[in-house]
Amino acid sequence: MKRVAFLWILAISTVAVGCQAQDVVRVALDWTPNTNHTGLLVAEESGFFGEVGLELRLVEPDPNVAVPLVALGRADFGIASQEYVTMARAQGIPIVSVAALFPHNTSGFASPPNRDIESPSDFAGLTYAGWGSEMEELMIRTVMELDGATSSDVDIIDIGTIDFTTAVRLDIADFYWVFYGWQGVNARLQGIAFDFLPLRNLADVLDYYTPVIITSEELLDEHPDFVGRFLRAAARGYTTAALLPAASAELLLDYAPELDRELVLASQDWLAGVSITVVEAWGRQEPAVWSAFATWALENGLIDTAIDPSAAFTNDYLPVKEADGG
């Protein structure tokens, strides 16, 4: 297998959208390279992008910069999440989710076993450590109220980018919000035991889409074929990564050799079990998920202005099964 050769864009380019530059497609990552991005590498290395006349270039900005890069036309697509799309649209930023990488939220609350946390009501009187996002207090409040408890005496502290395994070893707090496919898998590999409460099991509204692929309304309006070609190739890449996790993990390791090999292999294997493996089914988003989350976000003050949830996402550019010839 030949070595992956991609162009890192380490600075924000002033070039216009990629479809005007010989069908180069620029994708802004949401974080440093990890297994959420492997499908893109598989699509490039396997020739899926080439088959639809595209050349992939990845942008690695600071965390959570994908939304403004896409909104400003500095990237054609970006990796983000439903909450950021919802907040952006409430501020009049015209970005749209065009595909969900996974059908369900894989994150949840993790805690050392000696805290004896079996349900959200057990959070009462404890300390939560997170990275300071607006979502965290709202999620804790929501799941505790659904469990018949109040979050008023939960102490919330901001530990920034300290990783989960380090935080547990330092005994910083009683519970944390983690994405199991990377942080949870890593902790298990490090021999750290923890209890895990998946968000999707705690509140229906928190089984939202994360991560998602976003683009701009402008690109959808002016270059729909470009969007469709990109998503056809991406769908093949992500479903292949789910069907062949070990081989796909090698592409990520080739691209980002600084990553821990054992973690990448284990994470890719775990994600394969929660991924869509049929191209025509990949990426699809349910209107009810977007509607419920938008209502919850408004009622809980995550956004100040109501949004039209049907305008925040679309399935229209995803691959569909071709009709049989007559």
N, C-alpha and C positions, 0 to 999 in steps of 0.2 A: 504494500500500500504506500503510495507516494506521500511525502510529507505535505501537510496542509500549508498552503502559502496564501495568507490573507494580508491585507493592508490595514495596519492599525492607524486610526486617525486619533492622535493624542490631543489635538487642539481643535477648537470649533472652527469649521471651515466656513467661508463666506460664499461658497459655491451654491447655486440654486439647487432645487430638488433633483435627485439622481436621474429621473427619467429624461432629463434634458442633457445628460452627460454620458452618451453612448450606453444607455441602459445599465449604468452602475446603480446599484441599490444600496443605500446607506441605512444601516440599522443601528440605533442607539441602544446600548445595553442599559440595564437598570442597576448594575453592580459590576464588580469584577467578574471575569468569566467563570461560569459554574454550570452545573448540569441542566439548569433551565434553558441554557443557550445551545446545548449540544445539537438539537435538531437543525439549527441553522448551519452548523459546521458540516453535518451529514449531508444536507442539501447541496452545499457547495462542493464538497469533496466527491460526492457521488454523481455530480454532473446534473443534478435536478435543476439548479438555477441556470446552468448553461443551456439546457434543453429548451428553456423558455426565453432565452436571449438576455439573461441577466448575469451580472457579476457582483458578488457580495463584498461589501466593505463594512466592517464593524466599527462603531464609534464607542469608545469606552469613556464616558464622561464621569463626573462625580455622581454619587448616588442621587436618584430622583431627578436628574436633569433631563431625562429622556423626553418628558412632556414638553418643556419649553423648546427643546431642540426640534421636535417634530412640529410644534405649533409655528415656529419661525421658519420652517422650511430648510433647516440645517441638517435634518435627517428625514428620510422618507418614511421610515417606520421606527417604532421604539418598543421596548419592553417596559410595561408599566403594570398597573393593577386597577381593578374596578373602582376602588376608593379614590385614586388619583384622577381618573377620568371624570368621576362624578364631581369632585371638588373643582376641577378645571372648568368644566362646563358651567357650573354655578357661577364662575367668575367670567363667563363669556369667552372662554378659550375653546375654539372649535376643533377639538380632537375627537376621534371616534375609535372605539375598540372594534377591531375587525376579526379577531380570533382569540379564543381562550386556549391557553397551552394545556390546561388540565380541566376536566369536567367538574372537579370539586376543589374546595379550599383544603390544602394539605397542612395548614398551620393549626396551632392549638396552644394551650397553656401547659407548661412543663414544670414539675416541681420535684425536689428530692424526696425519696420515699418516706423519710422520717418526718415530713410535714403532714403526712396522713391526709392529703387532699384527695377526696373522692368525688366531690362535686363542687360547683361554684360557691355554694353556701359556705364551704370551708375556707374561702378566701377571707372571711371576716376577721379583722384584727391582725392580718398578716401584711407583709411587705412585698410589693410587686416591683420588679426592676425592668425597665424598658429603655427604648431609645428616644423617647420624648415626642412620639407622634400624637396627633389629635385623636386618632382612632383608639388608642389603648384604654384610656379611662372610660370611653363610651362602651367599648366591648365588655369591660369588666362590670360596669354598671348594668348593662343589658342582661348578661348571663346570670348575674347574681339576683336580679329582680325576678327573672324567670324561675329561679330556684328558691324564691321566697325569702331572699335575704337583701340586705342593703350594703352598698359599697362605701358608705360614709366613713367607716373607720379603716379602710384599706389605705396603707401608706404607699404612695407611688413615687418612685425615685427614678431619675434619668441617669443611666450609665453609659449613654452614647454608643460607641461601637465595640464595647467590650463583648466578646463572644460568650455564648451560653456556657461552654465548658469551663472557661476561665472564671466566669461569674459563680458557677456552682462550686468550683474548687475554693474560691475565696469566701464562699458562704455570704454573698452580698445580699441575697433576698430569699423569699420563700417560694416565689413562683415567677415564671417568665413566659413571654410569647415567643414561640419558636416555629420555624418552618421545618417540619420533620424531615423532608427530603434531603436537606443539607445539614442543618444544625442538629437535628435529632439523630440522624445517622452518624454524624461525627462524634457526638457524645457517646453513643453506644460503642463505637470503635475505640474510644478512649477509656472504656471501662466505667463510664459514669452511668449509674442507675438513676432512672427518673420515672415518675408517673406522668401520663400524658392524657389530656382531655382535648380531643379534637374539636375545633370550633363548630364544624358541621354537625356535631352531635349535641351541641349546647344551645344553639339558636338557629332556626332555619335561615334567618336574614343574614347570618354571618357565614353561610356557605356561598359566599360570593366568588367571583372569578379573579384569581390571582395566581400567576401572572397572566397578562393579556398582551396582544400585539396591537399597538395603536398606530393611527395615521391621521392625517389632517383632512378636514372636509374639502379643502382646496384640491388635494391630490385625488380624492374620490370623485370630485366633480369633473376635473380636467383630464385625468389619466386613469380611468377605470380599468382599462386593459392592463396597464402596468401593475395595478393593485392585484388584479386577478391572477396574473402570471406569478407574482411574488408569492401569493398565498397557495397556489397550486404546488409550487416547489417546496414551500415551507411545510405544507401538510405531508408531503412525501418524506421530507427530512425527519419530522418529528415522529411519524408513525414508524419509520424505519428504525429510529433510535429506540423506540419502545420494543420493537420486535428483536433487535440485535443490540442489546444494551452494552455488552462487553466490547464489541468491535467499535461501537459508537463512542464509548468512553475513551478509547485509545485516540480518537480524533481530537477530543477535547484536551487530552494530555499532551498530544503533539502540538496543539495550538498554544496551550498554556502550561508548559512543563514545570512551572513553579508550584502547581497544585499537587496536593497529596494524592498519590496514586491509589492507595487503598480507599480513601474517601471517595474519589471520583468513581471508581468501579462499584462501590457499594451504593452510592447515591444513585447512579444511573440504573442500577438493578432495581432499587426500591421504587424509583419513579416509573419504571416500566410497568409496575404492577398497578399504577393508578392512572395510566395514560390510555388514550384512545389509539387503537391500532388499525382502524379502517380509515383510509384517506377521506372518503366521502362523509364520514361522521366527525372527523377531527375539527376542532376549533369552534363548534357551534355553541351559541349562547341562547339561553331562554329568556324571553321577555319578562317573565314573572320574577326572575332573579334580579334583573335591573330595576324593575318597578318597586319591588319590596325594599331594595337597598336605598333607592333614591328617597323613598318615603321615610325610612328610618334615619337617614342622614339629615334630612330636613327637621324632623321632629326632635332630634337630639343635638341640633346645633352644629353638626359637622359642616353643613352648608347653610347659608343665609337665604338663598334664593332657590325656589323650586326649579327643577330641570325637567325636560321632556325625556324620560328614560328611553323611549323608542328612537331618539336621535343620538343617543350616546353610544349605540352599538349597531352593528349590522352583520348579518350572515350572507349578504347578497354576493359577496366576492369569493366565498369559499368554494372549493371544488364540489361538484355534484356528479352523481352517477349518470353517465350518458345513457340515453334511451337505446334499447336494442334496435338494431336495424331491421326493417321489415322486408 
